[in-house]
Amino acid sequence: MSQRSDTERYARLLPRAEVIAAPAAVNHRPTRLAWEQTGLPLLAQQVKAQVLHAPFYTCPLRAPCPVTVTVHDATFFTEPEHYDKSRRTFFRSAIKTSMRRASRVIVPSKATRDELIRLLDADPTKIDVAYHGVDTQAFYPPSDDEKARVRARLGLGETQYIAFLGAKEPRKNVPNLIRGWVAAVSDRVDPPVLVIAGGSGHDDDIDRAAAEVPGHLRMLRPGYLRYADLPGYLGGAVIAAYPSHGEGFGLPILEAMACGAPVLTTPRLSLPEVGGDAVAYTGEESDVIGTDLASLLDDAPRRARLSEAGQSRAKEFTWASSAEVHVAAWSRAAGL
């Protein structure tokens, strides 16, 4: 089952599979949730599905076959202050229901599994850990020309820059990254630019932090970048910074590692599972971020070591391995 906009793409990727489009109305969340409870179980019955997989926290309460569900993180419980009340309440309830109803639960990290067990008394025997992978055709060490193209598009010239790529939501800790960057580079002769790239979000504190940036420093907020430019953007950064309050996996740091960027992140939840010894760690407060960012900027040999180690570690995370875990979970759910 897919949305109509995805049908052609999935049919091309899976030529032997029958791809069925959901109604166009599922683009709207209330309709999607209603269809998930009514239309999706009916569709599963019509196609004689052996397993029904729900990929985003929620699942049908009644289905004609075993149900598996992906719970991407437990931050609605561990970091509640970073979500508005309605979203937090909805996803907490959805996760609890899915943990009870699903035959198998798939999570992207051991940290997420452990949090669900600790917080919800979840049955550890029904949880499968499927790490995300990195697409090495999309994320790779870029050529000098690729780096130069991105720098030209961003108007950076030869100035070094620190890269952030992700959603602008409170959990990503972008305001403290901005304040930490200001503390780290204000007194430098050629201060690196801070580039905050990615989609819009709902963190009003970002605007407040941006308003505090001294006039002699430069911060860019280009929004979404072209997908083809991401290797040049990440791999061309002097540091890729991602001081998140917590992640279910941490795909942005894995993709930055694959592009050869020295990564600075936090040791929160799953991030050490992904980064291991191949990234630098910092705290969540702006002053700590500033100190650690300055230290890494001043240590070119360490950045080079992190770049090499990150590329090597990123190769350990493959989508093929993730797919194997999913298939095994579906087989167990179906009793095969």
C-alpha positions in Angstrom: 0.0 0.0 0.0 1.3 3.5 -0.9 0.1 7.0 -1.5 -0.6 7.6 -5.2 2.4 9.9 -5.6 4.6 6.9 -4.6 2.9 4.2 -6.7 5.1 4.6 -9.8 8.3 4.7 -7.8 7.5 1.6 -5.8 6.3 -0.2 -8.9 9.7 0.5 -10.5 11.7 -0.6 -7.4 9.5 -3.7 -6.8 8.6 -4.9 -10.3 7.2 -8.3 -9.0 5.1 -6.7 -6.3 1.5 -5.5 -6.5 1.5 -1.9 -5.5 -1.9 -0.5 -4.3 -2.4 3.2 -3.8 -4.3 4.4 -0.7 -7.0 7.0 -1.3 -5.7 10.5 -1.9 -7.4 11.7 1.2 -4.8 9.9 3.4 -2.5 12.9 2.9 -4.6 14.5 5.7 -3.8 13.1 9.1 -7.3 12.7 10.5 -8.5 10.9 7.4 -5.4 8.7 7.3 -5.9 7.6 10.9 -9.5 6.8 10.2 -8.6 4.9 7.1 -5.9 3.0 8.9 -8.6 1.7 11.3 -11.2 0.8 8.7 -10.0 0.8 5.0 -6.5 -0.7 5.7 -7.8 -3.9 7.5 -10.3 -4.4 4.7 -7.6 -4.0 2.1 -5.4 -6.5 4.0 -8.3 -9.0 4.0 -8.9 -8.5 0.2 -5.3 -9.2 -0.7 -5.1 -12.0 1.8 -2.1 -10.4 3.5 -0.1 -12.6 5.9 1.2 -9.7 7.8 0.2 -6.0 8.0 3.1 -3.7 8.8 2.4 -0.2 10.2 5.5 2.0 9.7 4.8 5.0 12.0 3.8 4.4 15.6 0.1 3.7 15.0 -1.6 0.5 13.9 -5.1 -0.9 13.3 -6.9 -2.1 16.4 -8.4 -5.0 14.5 -6.9 -6.7 11.5 -7.4 -10.0 9.6 -3.8 -10.9 10.1 -0.9 -10.4 12.5 0.2 -6.7 12.8 3.8 -5.4 13.2 4.6 -1.8 13.9 7.6 0.5 13.8 8.1 2.7 16.9 10.9 5.1 15.9 11.7 6.5 19.3 10.5 6.9 22.9 11.2 10.6 23.1 7.5 11.4 23.6 8.1 9.9 27.0 11.8 10.8 27.7 11.7 14.3 26.3 8.1 15.4 26.7 8.9 19.1 27.1 10.0 19.2 23.4 6.5 18.4 22.1 3.3 20.3 22.2 0.6 18.8 24.5 -1.7 17.4 21.8 1.1 15.7 19.8 2.7 14.3 23.0 -0.7 13.0 24.2 -1.6 11.4 20.9 1.7 9.6 20.3 2.0 8.4 23.9 -1.4 6.8 23.6 -0.6 5.4 20.1 2.7 3.9 21.2 1.1 2.2 24.3 -1.7 0.8 22.1 0.7 -0.5 19.5 2.9 -2.1 22.1 -0.1 -4.0 23.3 -1.7 -4.9 20.0 1.2 -5.6 17.7 2.6 -9.1 17.2 6.1 -7.7 16.8 7.5 -4.2 17.3 10.4 -3.0 15.2 12.7 -0.2 16.6 15.8 1.4 15.1 18.1 1.1 18.1 18.8 -0.8 21.3 18.3 2.5 23.2 14.8 2.8 21.9 14.1 -0.8 22.8 15.5 -0.4 26.3 13.5 2.8 26.9 10.2 1.1 25.9 10.9 -1.8 28.2 11.8 0.6 31.1 9.0 3.1 30.6 6.2 0.9 29.4 7.1 -2.5 30.8 7.2 -3.7 27.2 7.8 -7.4 26.4 11.4 -7.6 25.3 10.8 -10.9 23.4 8.5 -9.1 20.9 10.8 -6.2 20.0 13.2 -6.4 17.1 16.1 -3.9 16.6 16.6 -3.0 13.0 19.2 -0.3 12.6 18.8 2.2 9.8 21.3 2.1 6.9 22.9 4.7 4.8 22.5 4.9 1.1 26.1 5.1 -0.2 24.9 6.2 -3.6 23.3 9.3 -2.1 25.8 9.9 0.8 29.5 9.6 0.1 32.7 11.7 0.4 32.2 14.4 -2.2 34.6 15.6 -4.9 36.1 19.1 -4.7 33.8 20.1 -7.5 30.8 19.0 -5.6 31.9 20.9 -2.5 32.6 24.0 -4.6 29.2 23.8 -6.3 27.4 23.9 -2.9 29.6 26.6 -1.6 28.8 28.7 -4.6 25.1 28.1 -4.3 25.2 29.2 -0.6 27.4 32.2 -1.4 30.2 31.0 1.0 33.2 31.6 -1.1 36.2 30.1 0.7 34.9 30.7 4.2 34.7 27.6 6.4 31.3 26.6 7.6 29.7 24.5 10.3 26.7 22.4 9.0 23.5 21.4 10.6 20.9 19.4 8.6 17.6 18.4 10.1 14.1 19.5 11.2 13.8 22.7 13.1 12.0 21.2 16.1 12.9 21.7 19.8 14.4 18.2 20.3 17.2 19.1 17.8 18.5 21.8 20.1 19.3 24.3 17.3 19.0 27.4 19.5 21.8 26.1 21.8 23.8 25.2 18.7 23.5 28.8 17.5 24.5 30.2 20.9 27.3 27.8 21.3 28.6 28.7 17.8 28.5 32.4 18.7 30.6 31.7 21.8 33.0 29.5 19.9 33.8 31.8 17.0 33.1 35.4 18.0 36.7 36.3 18.7 38.2 34.5 15.6 39.7 36.4 12.7 37.9 34.4 10.1 34.9 32.9 12.0 33.2 30.0 10.3 29.7 30.5 9.0 26.9 28.5 10.6 24.5 26.9 8.1 21.2 25.6 9.4 19.7 23.6 6.6 16.6 21.5 6.4 12.8 21.9 6.6 10.8 24.3 8.6 9.7 23.4 12.1 8.0 24.7 15.2 10.8 25.9 17.4 10.3 29.6 18.0 13.4 29.8 20.1 15.5 29.5 16.9 14.4 33.0 15.8 15.2 34.4 19.2 18.7 32.8 19.1 19.2 34.0 15.6 18.3 37.6 16.6 21.1 37.5 19.2 23.8 36.7 16.7 26.4 39.5 16.5 26.5 41.5 13.3 30.0 40.5 12.4 29.0 36.8 12.3 27.2 35.1 9.5 24.5 32.5 9.8 22.6 31.0 6.8 19.2 29.4 6.9 18.7 28.1 3.3 15.9 25.7 4.1 15.8 22.5 2.1 18.8 21.8 0.0 18.7 19.8 -3.3 19.2 16.1 -2.5 22.1 15.9 -5.0 23.9 18.6 -3.0 23.8 16.9 0.4 27.2 15.1 0.0 28.9 18.4 -1.0 27.1 20.2 1.8 27.9 17.7 4.6 31.3 16.6 3.3 32.4 20.2 2.7 31.7 21.3 6.3 34.6 21.8 8.7 32.2 20.2 11.3 28.7 18.7 11.1 27.0 19.6 14.4 24.0 17.8 15.7 23.6 18.5 19.4 20.2 16.7 19.8 18.5 16.1 23.1 17.8 12.6 22.0 17.1 10.4 18.9 15.5 7.1 18.2 18.4 6.4 15.8 20.2 9.5 14.5 20.3 9.1 10.8 21.6 12.7 10.2 24.9 11.9 11.9 25.3 8.6 10.0 24.8 10.4 6.7 27.3 13.1 7.7 29.8 10.4 8.7 29.3 8.7 5.3 30.1 12.0 3.6 33.4 12.3 5.5 32.3 15.1 7.8 33.8 15.3 11.4 30.7 15.1 13.5 29.9 16.7 16.9 26.9 15.3 18.6 25.6 14.4 22.1 25.8 11.1 23.9 22.0 11.0 24.2 19.9 7.8 23.8 20.8 6.1 20.5 23.4 8.5 19.3 26.4 6.7 20.8 25.2 3.5 19.1 25.5 5.2 15.8 28.6 7.3 16.3 30.6 5.0 18.6 34.2 6.3 18.8 34.0 7.9 15.3 32.4 11.1 16.4 33.1 13.8 19.0 30.6 14.3 21.8 29.4 17.4 23.6 26.7 18.4 26.1 23.3 19.9 25.4 23.9 23.4 27.0 25.1 26.2 24.8 28.3 26.9 26.9 29.4 23.3 26.6 28.7 23.2 22.9 30.7 26.4 22.5 33.7 25.0 24.3 33.7 21.7 22.5 33.0 23.3 19.1 36.0 25.6 19.6 38.2 22.7 20.7 37.4 20.8 17.5 37.8 23.8 15.3 41.3 24.2 16.7 42.3 20.6 16.2 42.6 19.8 12.5 44.3 16.4 13.1 41.5 15.3 15.3 38.9 16.4 12.6 40.8 14.4 10.0 40.8 11.3 12.3 37.1 11.7 12.9 36.4 12.0 9.2 38.3 8.8 8.4 36.8 6.9 11.3 33.3 8.1 10.5 33.4 6.9 6.9 34.6 3.5 8.1 31.9 3.2 10.7 29.1 4.3 8.4 29.8 1.3 6.2 28.6 -1.0 9.1 25.1 0.3 8.7 23.3 -1.0 5.6 19.7 -1.0 4.4 20.2 -4.7 3.4 20.9 -5.6 7.1 17.8 -3.5 8.1 15.7 -5.3 5.6 16.8 -8.7 6.8 15.7 -7.9 10.4 12.3 -6.7 9.0 11.8 -9.8 7.0 12.7 -12.0 10.0 10.2 -10.0 12.2 7.4 -10.4 9.7 8.1 -14.1 9.4 8.0 -14.6 13.1 4.7 -12.6 13.2 3.2 -14.8 10.5 4.4 -18.0 12.3 6.7 -19.0 9.4 
